[in-house]
Amino acid sequence: MKPTSAGKDTQHELDQTLKKLACVSNQWGPLLSDYLDEHYANPISVQAIAQHFFVSPRTLQRRFLKVVNLTVIQYLQKLRLHNACQLIELTRKGIAEISYEVGYQDVSAFRKVFLREFGLTPTELRKRFCANPPME
C-alpha cells in the first residue's frame, strides 16, 4: 500500500524531530524518545514525564523546546497523529477506535486536531489514500 502524502510528511517531520530529541541531553534524550513512543497513547502529563526523568517540568519543557522547537505536548500530538495516519491507512479499524487507540479520549477533538494538522478529516484521508476503505 502506498504511503499517504500526509503520513509521509508527518513521518519525515517525526524522524527529524526524533534525531533532535536524541540530543536533548546525553543522559536522558534517547530514553525520553523511547518513553514517549511507549506511552503516547496513555493519558500523560509533562509533570509525570519530568518526574520519571528526575527533572523539573520547567527544565524538561525548556530543553525539549530548545532542541525540538516543539513543546512536549505538541510533540505528543504529532506522534499520536502520525500513528493515527498509519492506522487509518493500513487497517480497516473505525475512526473512533483509532482515535482511542492513539490516546484521544474525545473523537470530536481528534477529528478537529486531525483536520487542523492535515487539512482533511480522517475519513477524507482514508477515502483519498486507501484502495479499500471500510464502510463506516
C-alpha positions in Angstrom: 0.0 0.0 0.0 1.4 3.4 -1.0 2.0 5.8 2.0 -0.2 8.8 2.2 1.4 12.2 1.5 0.1 13.4 4.8 1.6 10.3 6.5 4.9 10.6 4.6 5.3 14.3 5.5 4.5 13.5 9.2 6.9 10.6 9.2 9.7 12.8 7.9 8.9 15.5 10.5 8.9 12.9 13.2 12.2 11.4 12.1 13.8 14.8 12.1 12.3 15.6 15.5 13.5 12.3 17.0 17.0 13.0 15.8 16.9 16.3 17.5 15.3 14.8 20.6 18.1 12.4 21.0 20.3 15.5 21.5 18.2 17.0 24.3 20.5 15.5 26.9 23.2 12.9 26.5 21.8 11.3 29.7 18.1 11.0 29.0 17.4 12.3 25.5 17.2 8.9 23.8 15.4 7.4 26.8 12.9 10.2 26.6 12.0 9.5 22.9 11.7 5.8 23.8 9.5 6.7 26.8 7.2 8.9 24.7 7.0 6.2 21.9 5.9 3.7 24.5 3.4 5.9 26.4 2.0 8.3 23.8 -1.4 6.6 23.8 -1.8 6.9 27.6 -3.0 10.0 29.4 0.3 11.6 30.3 1.4 14.9 31.7 4.6 16.9 31.5 4.7 16.6 35.3 4.6 12.8 35.1 7.3 12.7 32.4 9.5 15.1 34.3 9.2 13.0 37.5 10.1 9.9 35.5 13.3 11.5 34.4 14.0 13.3 37.7 13.9 16.8 36.3 11.6 19.7 36.9 8.7 20.2 34.4 10.2 23.6 33.6 13.6 22.0 32.8 12.1 19.3 30.7 10.0 21.8 28.7 12.9 24.3 28.2 15.3 21.6 27.0 12.7 20.0 24.8 11.6 23.3 23.2 15.2 24.4 22.6 16.2 21.3 20.7 13.0 20.1 19.1 11.2 23.5 18.7 8.0 21.9 20.0 6.6 21.6 23.4 6.3 18.1 24.8 2.5 18.2 24.3 2.9 19.4 20.7 5.3 16.5 20.1 2.9 14.0 21.6 0.1 15.3 19.5 2.2 14.9 16.3 3.2 11.4 17.4 -0.4 10.5 18.0 -1.5 11.9 14.7 1.3 10.1 12.8 0.3 6.8 14.4 -3.4 7.6 13.6 -2.4 8.2 9.9 -0.7 4.8 9.8 -3.7 3.0 11.3 -6.1 4.8 9.0 -4.1 3.9 6.0 -3.1 0.3 6.9 -6.1 -1.0 8.9 -9.8 -1.3 8.5 -10.5 0.0 12.0 -13.1 2.6 12.6 -12.0 6.2 13.1 -13.4 6.3 16.7 -11.5 3.1 17.6 -8.3 4.6 16.1 -8.7 7.9 18.0 -9.0 6.0 21.3 -6.1 3.7 20.4 -3.7 6.7 19.8 -4.7 8.4 23.0 -7.6 10.7 22.3 -10.5 10.3 24.7 -12.8 12.5 22.6 -13.3 11.6 18.9 -14.6 15.1 18.1 -11.3 16.6 19.5 -9.3 14.1 17.5 -11.1 15.0 14.3 -10.6 18.7 14.9 -6.9 18.3 15.6 -6.5 16.0 12.6 -8.3 18.5 10.3 -6.1 21.4 11.5 -2.9 19.4 11.1 -3.6 17.8 7.7 -6.3 19.9 6.1 -8.7 16.9 5.8 -10.7 14.7 8.1 -9.6 11.2 9.0 -12.4 9.8 6.8 -11.4 12.0 3.9 -7.8 10.9 4.3 -8.9 7.2 4.2 -11.1 7.8 1.2 -8.4 9.6 -0.7 -5.4 7.3 0.1 -6.8 3.9 0.8 -7.7 1.4 -2.0 -10.3 -0.4 0.0 -11.7 1.9 2.7 -14.0 0.1 5.2 -17.7 1.0 5.3 -18.3 3.3 8.3 
